[in-house]
Amino acid sequence: MTAHAISSSAAIDAAKRRDELIAFAVLFLVLAAAPAVIYPFFLMQALCFALFACAFNLLIGYVGLLSFGHAMFLGLAGYVSAHMAKVGTIDIGSANFGIHLNFGPMNPLVAILFGVAASAILGVLTGALAIRRQGIYFAMITLALSQMIYFFCLQAPFTHGEDGIQGVPQGKLLLGHIDLSQQTTMYYFVLAIFVVGFAIIHRVVNSPFGDVLKSIRENEPRAISLGYKSDQYKLAAFVLSAALVGLAGATKSIVAQNASLTDVHFAMSGEVVLMTLVGGLGTFFGPIVGAFIIVAMQNYLAGFGQWVQVIQGVIFVACVLAFRRGIVGEIAHRLGISL
């Protein structure tokens, strides 16, 4: 590679980083000021789903793996986090022989970390099976595993079946000095979690590890021929995506003060695909925009009942026809910037 080509590539990378930094600064300022004009609970819901969509986009947009079962990580983390925040017990084994730990109701941040850990462990177990296949076979395996987790959550004693876990305490942070029952305080807590999760995804994608993931997406046989163990990289990306989805699900259960079967149902896996495609597959900010659009439709069009799904379908078709790269992807392409 010539010196001119190297300098040109460096200039492109610098411009890309500048565009992304400006976009992130604008996004952060808008979100920081948003509670003044928009209902905070809606914003918190949207941020949780935005993190969910960004974590899903890490897998499909940068590794090329389409999962139809990512709701299992969202739902399981929500149940674990809600249970630890409300009850704080861990039971392993049977009544005659097993382990029973009683920590009591936990600090919400610690409860969220338990949810993340549960999703990461589930990601290791399910990913080890799923990444052995590619394409539609990978998608079907993740869907089947997700259905298994759904029925587990339906039958497990600590989830309370169809009733779910209700009345989850939001608790306090920093030795009781930060009361999360205050809506504004809770909002900025959720915003901080979202920013951390988004920053992790951005760093991963722009690291040497992320470059390997993108090379696997573009041409896996060639990446293998260069000495990269693609299965290990794909498993690492799958587990990371699962953990970040768990972070979203655990936070959501604290925000909504409940955990239910809705979050672990396969329909939720379909919704995150819709969010990612509407916003822009393989873009940093597309899943965020897509999540806000879908959550806004579900909240503000609730009066239409079942017609909400029809309206969502019409909007999805319109986006596919008018914005082939998604809303953010199309805007970035026409403006010649990186988002």
C-alpha positions as CSV (number, residue, x, y, z in Angstrom):
1,M,0.0,0.0,0.0
2,T,1.4,3.4,-1.0
3,A,1.9,6.3,1.3
4,H,-0.9,8.2,-0.5
5,A,-3.4,5.3,0.0
6,I,-2.4,5.0,3.7
7,S,-3.0,8.8,4.3
8,S,-6.3,8.6,2.4
9,S,-7.5,5.7,4.5
10,A,-6.5,7.5,7.7
11,A,-8.4,10.6,6.6
12,I,-11.5,8.6,5.9
13,D,-11.3,6.9,9.3
14,A,-10.8,10.3,11.0
15,A,-13.8,11.7,9.2
16,K,-15.8,8.7,10.2
17,R,-14.9,9.1,13.8
18,R,-15.7,12.8,13.7
19,D,-19.2,12.1,12.2
20,E,-19.9,9.5,14.8
21,L,-18.7,11.7,17.7
22,I,-20.9,14.6,16.5
23,A,-23.9,12.4,16.1
24,F,-23.4,10.8,19.5
25,A,-23.0,14.2,21.2
26,V,-26.2,15.5,19.6
27,L,-28.0,12.3,20.6
28,F,-26.8,12.5,24.2
29,L,-27.9,16.2,24.5
30,V,-31.3,15.5,23.0
31,L,-31.8,12.5,25.4
32,A,-30.6,14.5,28.4
33,A,-33.1,17.3,27.7
34,A,-35.9,15.0,26.5
35,P,-37.7,14.5,30.0
36,A,-38.6,18.2,29.9
37,V,-41.0,17.7,27.0
38,I,-41.6,13.9,26.8
39,Y,-43.1,11.5,29.3
40,P,-40.0,10.0,31.1
41,F,-41.5,6.5,31.4
42,F,-41.9,6.3,27.6
43,L,-38.3,7.4,27.2
44,M,-37.0,4.8,29.6
45,Q,-38.9,2.1,27.8
46,A,-37.5,3.3,24.5
47,L,-34.0,3.4,25.8
48,C,-34.2,-0.2,27.0
49,F,-35.5,-1.3,23.6
50,A,-32.9,0.8,21.9
51,L,-30.1,-1.0,23.8
52,F,-31.8,-4.3,22.9
53,A,-31.8,-3.4,19.2
54,C,-28.2,-2.1,19.3
55,A,-27.0,-5.4,20.9
56,F,-29.0,-7.4,18.3
57,N,-27.5,-5.3,15.5
58,L,-24.0,-6.1,16.8
59,L,-24.7,-9.8,15.9
60,I,-26.6,-9.4,12.6
61,G,-25.1,-6.2,11.3
62,Y,-21.4,-6.9,12.0
63,V,-21.2,-10.7,12.2
64,G,-24.0,-11.6,9.8
65,L,-25.8,-13.9,12.2
66,L,-29.6,-13.6,12.2
67,S,-31.1,-14.7,15.5
68,F,-34.8,-15.3,15.9
69,G,-34.4,-16.0,19.6
70,H,-32.8,-13.0,21.2
71,A,-35.9,-12.4,23.3
72,M,-34.8,-15.3,25.6
73,F,-31.9,-13.1,26.8
74,L,-34.2,-10.1,27.4
75,G,-36.8,-12.0,29.2
76,L,-34.6,-14.2,31.4
77,A,-32.5,-11.3,32.5
78,G,-35.7,-9.4,33.4
79,Y,-36.9,-12.3,35.5
80,V,-33.6,-12.8,37.3
81,S,-33.2,-9.1,38.0
82,A,-36.7,-8.7,39.2
83,H,-36.4,-11.8,41.4
84,M,-33.2,-10.7,43.0
85,A,-34.4,-7.1,43.5
86,K,-37.6,-8.3,45.2
87,V,-36.7,-11.6,46.9
88,G,-32.9,-12.1,46.6
89,T,-32.8,-15.9,46.9
90,I,-31.0,-18.5,44.8
91,D,-32.2,-22.1,44.9
92,I,-30.3,-24.8,43.0
93,G,-31.2,-28.5,43.2
94,S,-34.1,-30.3,44.9
95,A,-35.8,-29.9,48.3
96,N,-33.7,-32.8,49.8
97,F,-30.4,-31.8,48.3
98,G,-29.4,-28.5,46.9
99,I,-28.1,-25.0,47.5
100,H,-30.3,-22.3,49.1
101,L,-28.9,-18.8,49.3
102,N,-30.9,-15.9,50.7
103,F,-29.4,-12.4,50.2
104,G,-32.6,-10.5,50.8
105,P,-33.8,-7.8,48.4
106,M,-30.9,-6.5,46.5
107,N,-29.6,-3.1,45.4
108,P,-31.1,-2.5,41.9
109,L,-27.7,-2.2,40.3
110,V,-26.5,-5.6,41.8
111,A,-29.8,-7.1,40.7
112,I,-29.2,-5.9,37.1
113,L,-25.7,-7.4,37.2
114,F,-27.2,-10.8,38.2
115,G,-29.5,-10.5,35.2
116,V,-26.6,-9.7,32.9
117,A,-24.7,-12.7,34.3
118,A,-27.7,-15.0,33.7
119,S,-28.0,-13.8,30.1
120,A,-24.2,-14.2,29.5
121,I,-24.3,-17.8,30.8
122,L,-27.3,-18.6,28.7
123,G,-25.5,-17.0,25.7
124,V,-22.5,-19.4,26.2
125,L,-24.8,-22.4,26.4
126,T,-27.0,-21.6,23.5
127,G,-24.3,-20.0,21.3
128,A,-22.1,-23.1,21.6
129,L,-25.0,-25.0,19.9
130,A,-26.2,-22.4,17.5
131,I,-23.0,-21.2,15.9
132,R,-22.3,-24.7,14.5
133,R,-24.8,-23.8,11.8
134,Q,-25.2,-20.9,9.4
135,G,-27.9,-19.0,7.7
136,I,-31.5,-20.1,8.2
137,Y,-30.4,-23.1,10.2
138,F,-28.7,-20.8,12.8
139,A,-31.9,-18.7,12.9
140,M,-34.1,-21.8,13.4
141,I,-31.9,-23.2,16.2
142,T,-32.0,-19.9,18.1
143,L,-35.8,-19.8,17.7
144,A,-36.1,-23.4,19.0
145,L,-33.9,-22.6,22.0
146,S,-35.9,-19.4,22.7
147,Q,-39.1,-21.4,22.8
148,M,-37.4,-23.8,25.4
149,I,-36.5,-20.8,27.6
150,Y,-40.1,-19.5,27.2
151,F,-41.6,-22.7,28.6
152,F,-38.9,-22.7,31.3
153,C,-40.0,-19.3,32.4
154,L,-43.6,-20.4,32.2
155,Q,-43.0,-23.4,34.5
156,A,-40.2,-22.2,36.8
157,P,-41.4,-21.5,40.4
158,F,-39.6,-18.2,40.8
159,T,-41.2,-16.6,37.7
160,H,-44.8,-17.2,39.0
161,G,-46.0,-18.5,35.6
162,E,-48.4,-16.3,33.7
163,D,-48.7,-13.8,36.6
164,G,-45.0,-12.9,36.3
165,I,-43.1,-11.0,39.0
166,Q,-45.0,-7.9,40.1
167,G,-44.2,-5.0,42.5
168,V,-40.4,-5.0,41.9
169,P,-38.9,-2.3,44.2
170,Q,-36.8,0.3,42.4
171,G,-34.6,0.8,45.4
172,K,-31.8,3.2,46.1
173,L,-28.2,3.6,45.0
174,L,-25.0,4.9,46.8
175,L,-26.0,3.9,50.3
176,G,-29.5,5.2,49.9
177,H,-28.5,8.7,48.6
178,I,-30.0,8.2,45.2
179,D,-33.7,7.2,45.2
180,L,-34.7,5.5,42.0
181,S,-38.4,5.8,42.8
182,Q,-38.1,9.4,41.7
183,Q,-38.9,9.3,38.0
184,T,-36.3,11.8,36.8
185,T,-33.6,10.1,38.8
186,M,-34.6,6.7,37.3
187,Y,-34.5,8.2,33.8
188,Y,-30.9,9.4,34.1
189,F,-29.9,6.1,35.7
190,V,-31.4,4.3,32.6
191,L,-29.7,6.8,30.3
192,A,-26.3,6.2,31.9
193,I,-26.8,2.4,31.4
194,F,-27.7,3.0,27.8
195,V,-24.7,5.2,27.2
196,V,-22.4,2.5,28.8
197,G,-23.9,-0.3,26.7
198,F,-23.7,1.8,23.5
199,A,-20.1,2.8,24.2
200,I,-19.2,-0.9,24.6
201,I,-20.7,-1.8,21.3
202,H,-19.0,1.2,19.5
203,R,-15.7,0.2,21.0
204,V,-16.0,-3.4,20.0
205,V,-17.0,-2.7,16.5
206,N,-14.1,-0.3,16.0
207,S,-11.5,-2.6,17.6
208,P,-9.3,-5.3,15.9
209,F,-11.8,-7.8,17.2
210,G,-14.6,-6.0,15.4
211,D,-12.5,-6.0,12.2
212,V,-12.3,-9.7,12.4
213,L,-16.0,-10.0,12.9
214,K,-16.7,-7.9,9.8
215,S,-14.2,-10.0,7.8
216,I,-16.1,-13.1,8.9
217,R,-19.4,-11.5,7.8
218,E,-17.9,-10.6,4.4
219,N,-16.0,-13.8,3.6
220,E,-15.8,-16.4,6.4
221,P,-13.7,-19.0,4.4
222,R,-11.1,-16.3,3.7
223,A,-11.0,-15.3,7.3
224,I,-10.4,-18.9,8.3
225,S,-7.7,-19.2,5.7
226,L,-5.9,-16.2,7.3
227,G,-5.7,-18.2,10.6
228,Y,-8.8,-16.8,12.5
229,K,-10.9,-19.3,14.4
230,S,-14.2,-18.0,13.2
231,D,-16.4,-20.2,15.6
232,Q,-14.6,-18.7,18.6
233,Y,-15.1,-15.1,17.3
234,K,-18.7,-15.8,16.5
235,L,-19.3,-17.3,20.0
236,A,-17.6,-14.3,21.7
237,A,-19.8,-11.9,19.7
238,F,-22.9,-14.0,20.5
239,V,-22.2,-14.0,24.2
240,L,-21.4,-10.3,24.2
241,S,-24.7,-9.6,22.4
242,A,-26.6,-11.8,24.9
243,A,-25.0,-10.0,27.9
244,L,-25.9,-6.5,26.5
245,V,-29.5,-7.7,25.7
246,G,-29.6,-8.9,29.3
247,L,-28.5,-5.5,30.5
248,A,-31.5,-4.0,28.6
249,G,-33.9,-6.6,29.9
250,A,-32.7,-6.4,33.5
251,T,-33.0,-2.6,33.4
252,K,-36.4,-2.8,31.9
253,S,-37.7,-5.0,34.7
254,I,-36.6,-2.4,37.3
255,V,-38.1,0.5,35.3
256,A,-41.5,-1.3,34.7
257,Q,-41.3,-2.9,38.2
258,N,-42.4,-6.2,36.7
259,A,-41.2,-9.1,34.6
260,S,-43.6,-11.1,32.4
261,L,-43.7,-13.6,29.6
262,T,-44.1,-10.9,27.0
263,D,-40.4,-10.1,27.0
264,V,-39.4,-13.8,26.5
265,H,-42.1,-14.5,23.8
266,F,-40.8,-15.2,20.2
267,A,-42.9,-12.1,19.1
268,M,-40.4,-9.9,20.9
269,S,-37.6,-11.4,18.8
270,G,-39.5,-10.4,15.7
271,E,-40.0,-6.9,17.0
272,V,-36.2,-6.3,17.5
273,V,-35.6,-7.4,13.9
274,L,-38.2,-4.9,12.8
275,M,-36.6,-2.1,14.9
276,T,-33.2,-2.8,13.4
277,L,-34.4,-3.0,9.8
278,V,-36.5,0.2,10.0
279,G,-33.6,2.2,11.6
280,G,-30.8,0.8,9.5
281,L,-29.0,-2.5,9.6
282,G,-25.3,-2.3,10.3
283,T,-25.4,1.3,11.4
284,F,-24.7,2.6,14.9
285,F,-27.7,4.9,15.4
286,G,-30.2,3.1,13.2
287,P,-31.4,0.6,15.8
288,I,-31.9,3.5,18.3
289,V,-34.2,5.4,15.8
290,G,-36.0,2.2,14.9
291,A,-36.6,1.3,18.5
292,F,-38.0,4.8,19.3
293,I,-40.3,4.6,16.2
294,I,-41.7,1.1,17.1
295,V,-42.1,1.9,20.8
296,A,-43.8,5.2,20.0
297,M,-46.3,3.4,17.7
298,Q,-47.1,0.8,20.3
299,N,-47.7,3.6,22.9
300,Y,-49.5,6.3,21.0
301,L,-51.5,4.0,18.6
302,A,-52.6,1.6,21.4
303,G,-56.2,2.9,21.0
304,F,-56.4,1.2,17.6
305,G,-56.1,-2.3,19.3
306,Q,-55.0,-5.1,17.0
307,W,-54.8,-2.6,14.1
308,V,-51.4,-1.4,15.6
309,Q,-49.8,-4.5,14.0
310,V,-51.4,-3.7,10.6
311,I,-50.1,-0.1,10.8
312,Q,-46.7,-1.3,11.8
313,G,-46.7,-3.6,8.8
314,V,-47.6,-0.7,6.5
315,I,-44.9,1.5,7.9
316,F,-42.4,-1.4,7.6
317,V,-43.3,-1.9,3.9
318,A,-43.0,1.8,3.3
319,C,-39.6,2.0,4.9
320,V,-38.4,-1.0,2.9
321,L,-39.6,0.6,-0.4
322,A,-38.4,4.2,0.4
323,F,-35.4,3.5,2.6
324,R,-33.6,0.4,1.3
325,R,-30.8,0.9,3.9
326,G,-33.2,1.9,6.7
327,I,-34.0,5.4,7.8
328,V,-30.6,6.3,9.3
329,G,-28.7,4.2,6.7
330,E,-30.4,6.1,3.8
331,I,-29.9,9.5,5.4
332,A,-26.2,8.7,6.0
333,H,-25.8,7.5,2.4
334,R,-27.3,10.6,0.8
335,L,-25.4,12.9,3.0
336,G,-22.1,11.0,2.6
337,I,-21.5,10.6,6.3
338,S,-21.0,7.7,8.7
339,L,-23.8,7.0,11.3
